[in-house]
Amino acid sequence: MSKRAMLTIDGGGIRGIIPLCAIIELEKQLGKPAREVFSLFAGTSTGAIISGGLACGLSAEKMLGLYQSLASEVFRFDMLSFALDLGSFRYRNKPLADLVHRYIGDVTLNELPVDIMVSATRIADGKPWYFVRDNPANAGTTGKLRLVDCVTASAAAPTYFEPYDVPGIGVCVDGGVGIAGNPIYQACVEAFYYSPAGAYVPGDTAIVSLGTGLMSSPAMPHNLIDWVTWVVGEFQEIPASQQTELVLRHFATTATTRINPPLPYNIAMDDIAAVNELIRVGKEYASTLDWNAILAEKMTLKAKVKRD
């Protein structure tokens, strides 16, 4: 059996530019779109948007154009709405859904030619949802959903975007609420346990996990502000690292690569002023990647693992 490749992408708002730059470099080096390299895309929040676009056959370069549009069309603070909703969120979800729709249309998950997993959390009961194509090995409950609804719900980060109502599922928020900010482990569970027998085998699968940049925190907190910064940073980074560790322990024969470069400074998920800096950092780091080596079938697991 030939080795199959999976790509997972973390949440992080506008910092999705970082993994996009890595994928742009992949498509340049391999001379083909990401959809012809990876058979499964998994994403949370901004990673869900990128995964959805790539699964639809969009180039990473075109997806970067979408992210540049995010700055001007989506991250627009509406003071009136903010006040009327008692500060529950900063941005409406309709501009985001409309922008994503322009790029991917009304395609359903079942209509995609590759596998996909998009994570979200239902508000009513806190249940995590993993939107995937229907197949004989899973419950067959989400494949008929529109991709645009799934990725918009996944990107509805609390306090940033208003929750999003997914038809037939309910009102949902960002899949990163909980443990799926880095969806690598959930993607492995879907691939290895809820796909038709033999579709994905750990020893014959390569997984690339892309982060949206490592945030920095004080090396030794000395005051209340330092401690708050440290705690918030660790709440964001530790779950992401743990998901990769779970894959390394539970699926030890799977070739796993984690790529997550450090940020030059802490960049908020809606910091549209940082777009050019994110592109600079992303492209600079992407130029150091050898995608042929990363995806090589005979490369050892030890050599491929890059911890956060």
HUZICOR-V215888 format. One record per pair of residues at least 12 apart in sequence whose C-alpha atoms are under 10 Angstrom apart, sorted by the first residue. I is the first residue (numbers start at 1). GAP is how many residues later the second one is. Records with the same first field share a line. If there is no record, write none. Layout:
# HUZICOR-V215888
I->GAP ; GAP
This chain:
# HUZICOR-V215888
1->197 ; 198 ; 199 ; 200 ; 203 ; 204
2->202 ; 203 ; 295
3->197 ; 198 ; 199 ; 200 ; 201 ; 202 ; 203 ; 252 ; 292 ; 293 ; 294 ; 295
4->33 ; 34 ; 35 ; 36 ; 195 ; 196 ; 197 ; 198 ; 199 ; 200 ; 201 ; 202 ; 203 ; 291 ; 293
5->31 ; 32 ; 33 ; 34 ; 35 ; 36 ; 195 ; 199 ; 200 ; 201 ; 202 ; 203 ; 250 ; 251 ; 290 ; 292
6->31 ; 32 ; 33 ; 34 ; 35 ; 36 ; 109 ; 110 ; 178 ; 181 ; 182 ; 185 ; 194 ; 199 ; 200 ; 201 ; 202 ; 203 ; 250
7->16 ; 27 ; 28 ; 30 ; 31 ; 32 ; 33 ; 34 ; 35 ; 36 ; 44 ; 109 ; 176 ; 177 ; 180 ; 199 ; 200 ; 201 ; 202 ; 203 ; 250
8->30 ; 32 ; 33 ; 34 ; 35 ; 36 ; 39 ; 40 ; 42 ; 43 ; 108 ; 109 ; 110 ; 174 ; 175 ; 176 ; 177 ; 178 ; 179 ; 180 ; 199 ; 200 ; 201 ; 202 ; 203 ; 250
9->32 ; 33 ; 34 ; 35 ; 36 ; 37 ; 38 ; 39 ; 40 ; 41 ; 42 ; 172 ; 173 ; 174 ; 175 ; 199 ; 200 ; 201 ; 202 ; 203 ; 250
10->32 ; 33 ; 34 ; 35 ; 36 ; 37 ; 38 ; 40 ; 166 ; 170 ; 171 ; 172 ; 173 ; 174 ; 199 ; 200 ; 201 ; 202 ; 203 ; 230 ; 250
11->32 ; 33 ; 34 ; 35 ; 36 ; 37 ; 38 ; 143 ; 144 ; 146 ; 163 ; 164 ; 165 ; 169 ; 170 ; 171 ; 172 ; 199 ; 200 ; 201 ; 225 ; 229 ; 258
12->32 ; 33 ; 34 ; 35 ; 143 ; 145 ; 164 ; 169 ; 170 ; 199 ; 200 ; 201 ; 224 ; 255 ; 256 ; 257 ; 258
13->31 ; 32 ; 33 ; 34 ; 36 ; 54 ; 57 ; 142 ; 143 ; 144 ; 147 ; 199 ; 254 ; 255 ; 256 ; 257 ; 258 ; 259
14->32 ; 53 ; 54 ; 56 ; 57 ; 61 ; 198 ; 253 ; 254 ; 255 ; 256 ; 257 ; 258 ; 259 ; 260 ; 261 ; 264
15->31 ; 32 ; 52 ; 196 ; 197 ; 198 ; 248 ; 252 ; 253 ; 254 ; 255 ; 256 ; 257 ; 259 ; 260 ; 263 ; 264 ; 267
16->29 ; 30 ; 31 ; 32 ; 33 ; 34 ; 47 ; 48 ; 51 ; 194 ; 195 ; 196 ; 197 ; 253 ; 262 ; 263 ; 266
17->29 ; 30 ; 33 ; 43 ; 46 ; 47 ; 48 ; 49 ; 50 ; 51 ; 195 ; 196 ; 258 ; 259 ; 260 ; 261 ; 262 ; 263 ; 264 ; 265 ; 266
18->46 ; 192 ; 193 ; 194 ; 195 ; 242 ; 243 ; 245 ; 257 ; 260 ; 261 ; 262 ; 263 ; 264 ; 265 ; 266 ; 267 ; 268
19->27 ; 28 ; 31 ; 41 ; 190 ; 191 ; 192 ; 193 ; 194 ; 240 ; 241 ; 242 ; 260 ; 263 ; 264 ; 266 ; 267
20->27 ; 30 ; 39 ; 40 ; 41 ; 42 ; 43 ; 44 ; 47 ; 190 ; 192 ; 259 ; 262 ; 263 ; 266
21->39 ; 40 ; 42 ; 43 ; 257 ; 258 ; 259 ; 260 ; 261 ; 262 ; 263 ; 264 ; 265 ; 266
22->38 ; 188 ; 237 ; 260 ; 261 ; 262 ; 263 ; 264 ; 265 ; 266 ; 267 ; 269
23->27 ; 31 ; 36 ; 37 ; 38 ; 187 ; 260 ; 263 ; 268
24->35 ; 36 ; 37 ; 38 ; 39 ; 40 ; 258 ; 259 ; 262
25->35 ; 36 ; 257 ; 258 ; 260 ; 261 ; 262 ; 263 ; 264 ; 265 ; 266
26->34 ; 260 ; 261 ; 263 ; 264 ; 265 ; 266
27->32 ; 33 ; 34 ; 264
28->32 ; 33 ; 263
29->260 ; 261 ; 262 ; 263
30->261 ; 262
32->27
33->21 ; 22 ; 24 ; 25 ; 26 ; 27
34->17 ; 20 ; 21 ; 23 ; 24 ; 25 ; 26
35->16 ; 18 ; 19 ; 20 ; 21 ; 22 ; 23 ; 24 ; 78 ; 79 ; 80
36->18 ; 19 ; 21 ; 78
37->258
38->16 ; 17 ; 76 ; 77 ; 168 ; 169 ; 170
39->16 ; 74 ; 75 ; 76 ; 77 ; 161
40->15 ; 73 ; 74 ; 75 ; 76 ; 77 ; 147 ; 148 ; 151 ; 160 ; 167
41->12 ; 13 ; 14 ; 73 ; 74 ; 75 ; 76 ; 77 ; 143 ; 146 ; 167
42->13 ; 73 ; 74 ; 75 ; 76 ; 77 ; 88 ; 89 ; 90 ; 140 ; 141 ; 142 ; 144 ; 145 ; 146 ; 148 ; 167
43->73 ; 74 ; 75 ; 76 ; 77 ; 87 ; 108 ; 111 ; 112 ; 132 ; 133 ; 137 ; 138 ; 139 ; 140 ; 141 ; 143 ; 144 ; 166 ; 167
44->73 ; 74 ; 75 ; 76 ; 86 ; 107 ; 109 ; 110 ; 111 ; 130 ; 131 ; 132 ; 133 ; 136 ; 137 ; 138 ; 139 ; 140
45->73 ; 74 ; 75 ; 105 ; 106 ; 107 ; 108 ; 109 ; 110 ; 111 ; 112 ; 128 ; 129 ; 130 ; 131 ; 132 ; 135 ; 136 ; 137
46->21 ; 105 ; 106 ; 108 ; 109 ; 110 ; 111 ; 128 ; 135 ; 166 ; 223
47->71 ; 72 ; 104 ; 107 ; 108 ; 134 ; 135 ; 136 ; 163 ; 164 ; 165
48->68 ; 69 ; 70 ; 71 ; 72 ; 99 ; 100 ; 102 ; 103 ; 104 ; 105 ; 106 ; 107 ; 126 ; 127 ; 135
49->14 ; 17 ; 18 ; 51 ; 55 ; 69 ; 98 ; 99 ; 101 ; 102 ; 103 ; 105 ; 106
50->13 ; 14 ; 16 ; 17 ; 50 ; 101
51->12 ; 65 ; 66 ; 67 ; 100
52->48 ; 51 ; 52 ; 57 ; 60 ; 64 ; 65 ; 66 ; 95 ; 96 ; 98 ; 99
53->13 ; 47 ; 50 ; 51 ; 94 ; 95 ; 98
54->50 ; 60 ; 62
55->49 ; 54 ; 57 ; 58 ; 59 ; 60 ; 61 ; 92
56->47 ; 48 ; 49 ; 51 ; 53 ; 55 ; 56 ; 57 ; 58 ; 91
57->47 ; 55 ; 56 ; 57
58->45 ; 46
62->41
63->37 ; 40
64->215
66->33 ; 34 ; 36 ; 37
67->32 ; 205 ; 208
68->204 ; 207 ; 208 ; 211
69->27 ; 30
70->25 ; 26 ; 29 ; 30 ; 200 ; 202 ; 205
71->199 ; 200 ; 201 ; 202 ; 203 ; 204
72->200
73->22 ; 23 ; 25 ; 26
74->17 ; 18 ; 19 ; 20 ; 21 ; 22 ; 23 ; 24 ; 25 ; 87 ; 196
75->15 ; 16 ; 17 ; 18 ; 20 ; 21 ; 85 ; 86 ; 194 ; 195 ; 196 ; 197
76->14 ; 15 ; 16 ; 19 ; 194 ; 196
77->12 ; 13 ; 14 ; 15 ; 83
78->12 ; 13 ; 14
79->12
82->77
85->77
87->72 ; 73
88->70 ; 71 ; 72 ; 73 ; 74 ; 75
89->67 ; 68 ; 69 ; 70 ; 71 ; 72 ; 73 ; 74
90->68 ; 69 ; 70 ; 71 ; 72 ; 180
91->65 ; 66 ; 68 ; 69 ; 70 ; 71 ; 179
92->64 ; 68 ; 69 ; 70 ; 71 ; 72
93->59 ; 60 ; 62 ; 63 ; 67 ; 68 ; 69 ; 70 ; 71 ; 72
94->58 ; 67 ; 68 ; 70
96->52 ; 55 ; 56 ; 59 ; 60 ; 65
97->51 ; 52 ; 53 ; 54 ; 55 ; 56 ; 58 ; 67
98->50 ; 54
99->49
100->47 ; 48 ; 49 ; 51 ; 52
101->45 ; 46 ; 47 ; 48 ; 51
102->46
103->45
104->42 ; 43 ; 44
105->41 ; 42 ; 43
106->39 ; 40 ; 41 ; 42 ; 43
107->37 ; 38 ; 39 ; 40 ; 41
108->25 ; 34 ; 35 ; 36 ; 37 ; 38 ; 39 ; 40 ; 41 ; 42
109->22 ; 23 ; 24 ; 25 ; 33 ; 34 ; 35 ; 36 ; 37 ; 38 ; 39 ; 41
110->22 ; 23 ; 24 ; 25 ; 30 ; 32 ; 33 ; 34 ; 35 ; 36 ; 37
111->22 ; 32 ; 33 ; 34 ; 35 ; 36
112->21 ; 31 ; 35
113->20
114->19
115->17 ; 18 ; 19 ; 75 ; 76 ; 80
116->14 ; 15 ; 16 ; 17 ; 27 ; 31 ; 71 ; 74 ; 75
117->12 ; 13 ; 14 ; 15 ; 16 ; 33 ; 34 ; 66 ; 69 ; 70 ; 73 ; 74
118->12 ; 13 ; 14 ; 29 ; 32 ; 33 ; 34 ; 35 ; 36 ; 37 ; 57 ; 62 ; 65 ; 68 ; 69
119->12 ; 13 ; 31 ; 32 ; 34 ; 35 ; 36 ; 53 ; 54 ; 55 ; 56 ; 57 ; 58 ; 61 ; 62 ; 63 ; 64 ; 67 ; 68
120->30 ; 31 ; 32 ; 33 ; 34 ; 35 ; 36 ; 37 ; 44 ; 51 ; 52 ; 53 ; 54 ; 55 ; 56 ; 57 ; 58 ; 60 ; 61
121->32 ; 33 ; 35 ; 42 ; 49 ; 50 ; 51 ; 52 ; 53 ; 54 ; 55 ; 56 ; 57 ; 59
122->31 ; 32 ; 41 ; 42 ; 43 ; 44 ; 47 ; 48 ; 49 ; 50 ; 51 ; 52 ; 53 ; 55
123->40 ; 41 ; 42 ; 47 ; 48 ; 49 ; 50 ; 51
124->46 ; 47 ; 48
126->46 ; 47 ; 51 ; 52
127->45 ; 48 ; 51
128->44 ; 45 ; 46 ; 47 ; 48 ; 49 ; 50 ; 51 ; 52
129->13 ; 21 ; 25 ; 40 ; 43 ; 46
130->12 ; 20 ; 24 ; 45 ; 50 ; 53 ; 56 ; 57 ; 60
131->12 ; 13 ; 14 ; 16 ; 19 ; 20 ; 23
132->12 ; 13 ; 15 ; 18 ; 55 ; 58 ; 62
133->12 ; 62
134->60 ; 61
135->59 ; 60 ; 61
136->58 ; 59 ; 60 ; 61
137->53 ; 56 ; 57 ; 58 ; 59 ; 60
138->52 ; 55 ; 56 ; 57 ; 58
139->55
141->27 ; 28
142->26 ; 27
145->21 ; 22 ; 23 ; 24
146->20 ; 21
148->18
149->15 ; 16 ; 17 ; 18
150->14 ; 15 ; 16 ; 17 ; 22
151->13 ; 15 ; 23 ; 24
152->12 ; 13 ; 14 ; 20 ; 21 ; 22
153->12 ; 13 ; 17 ; 18 ; 19 ; 20 ; 21 ; 22
154->18 ; 19 ; 20 ; 21 ; 22 ; 23
155->17 ; 18 ; 19 ; 20 ; 21
156->16 ; 17 ; 18 ; 19 ; 20
157->15 ; 16 ; 17 ; 18 ; 19 ; 20 ; 112
158->14 ; 15 ; 16 ; 18 ; 19
160->109 ; 110
161->12 ; 13
176->60 ; 63 ; 64
178->61
179->57 ; 59 ; 60 ; 61 ; 63 ; 64
180->59 ; 60 ; 63
181->30 ; 55 ; 56 ; 58 ; 59 ; 60 ; 62
182->27 ; 28 ; 29 ; 30 ; 54 ; 55 ; 57 ; 58 ; 59 ; 60 ; 61 ; 62
183->26 ; 27 ; 57 ; 60 ; 61
184->23 ; 24 ; 25 ; 26 ; 56 ; 59 ; 60 ; 61 ; 62 ; 63 ; 72 ; 74
185->24 ; 55 ; 57 ; 58 ; 59 ; 60 ; 61 ; 62 ; 63 ; 65 ; 66
186->57 ; 60 ; 61
187->20 ; 60
188->12 ; 13 ; 14 ; 17 ; 19 ; 59 ; 62 ; 63 ; 66
189->58 ; 61 ; 62
191->14
192->13 ; 59
201->50 ; 52 ; 53
202->48 ; 49 ; 50 ; 51 ; 52 ; 53
203->48 ; 49 ; 50 ; 51 ; 52
204->49 ; 50 ; 51 ; 93
205->48 ; 49 ; 50 ; 51 ; 90 ; 92
206->47 ; 48 ; 49 ; 50 ; 51 ; 88 ; 89 ; 90 ; 91 ; 93 ; 95 ; 98
207->40 ; 47 ; 48 ; 49 ; 50 ; 51 ; 87 ; 88 ; 97
208->47 ; 48 ; 49 ; 50 ; 51 ; 86 ; 87 ; 96 ; 97
209->35 ; 47 ; 48 ; 49 ; 50 ; 51 ; 97
210->47 ; 48 ; 49 ; 50 ; 51
211->26 ; 29 ; 30 ; 47 ; 48 ; 49 ; 50 ; 51 ; 97
212->47 ; 48 ; 49 ; 50 ; 51 ; 57 ; 66 ; 70
213->24 ; 46 ; 47 ; 48 ; 49 ; 50 ; 51 ; 52 ; 53 ; 54 ; 65 ; 68 ; 69 ; 95
214->19 ; 22 ; 23 ; 46 ; 47 ; 48 ; 49 ; 50 ; 51 ; 52 ; 53 ; 94
215->18 ; 19 ; 21 ; 22 ; 46 ; 47 ; 48 ; 49 ; 50 ; 51 ; 52 ; 53
216->13 ; 14 ; 17 ; 18 ; 21 ; 46 ; 47 ; 48 ; 49 ; 50 ; 51
217->12 ; 13 ; 14 ; 15 ; 16 ; 17 ; 48 ; 49
218->12 ; 15
233->33
237->71
238->70
240->68
241->17 ; 66 ; 67
244->12 ; 13 ; 14 ; 61 ; 62 ; 63 ; 64
245->62
248->53 ; 57
252->49
253->47 ; 48
254->46 ; 47
255->39 ; 40 ; 41 ; 42 ; 43 ; 44 ; 45 ; 46 ; 47 ; 48 ; 49 ; 50
256->38 ; 39 ; 44 ; 45 ; 46 ; 47 ; 48 ; 49 ; 50
257->37 ; 38 ; 44 ; 45 ; 46 ; 47 ; 48 ; 49 ; 50
258->46 ; 47 ; 48 ; 49 ; 50
259->26 ; 27 ; 30 ; 46 ; 47 ; 48 ; 49
260->25 ; 46 ; 47 ; 48
261->20 ; 21 ; 24 ; 25 ; 47
262->19 ; 20 ; 23 ; 46
263->14 ; 15 ; 18 ; 19
264->13 ; 14 ; 17
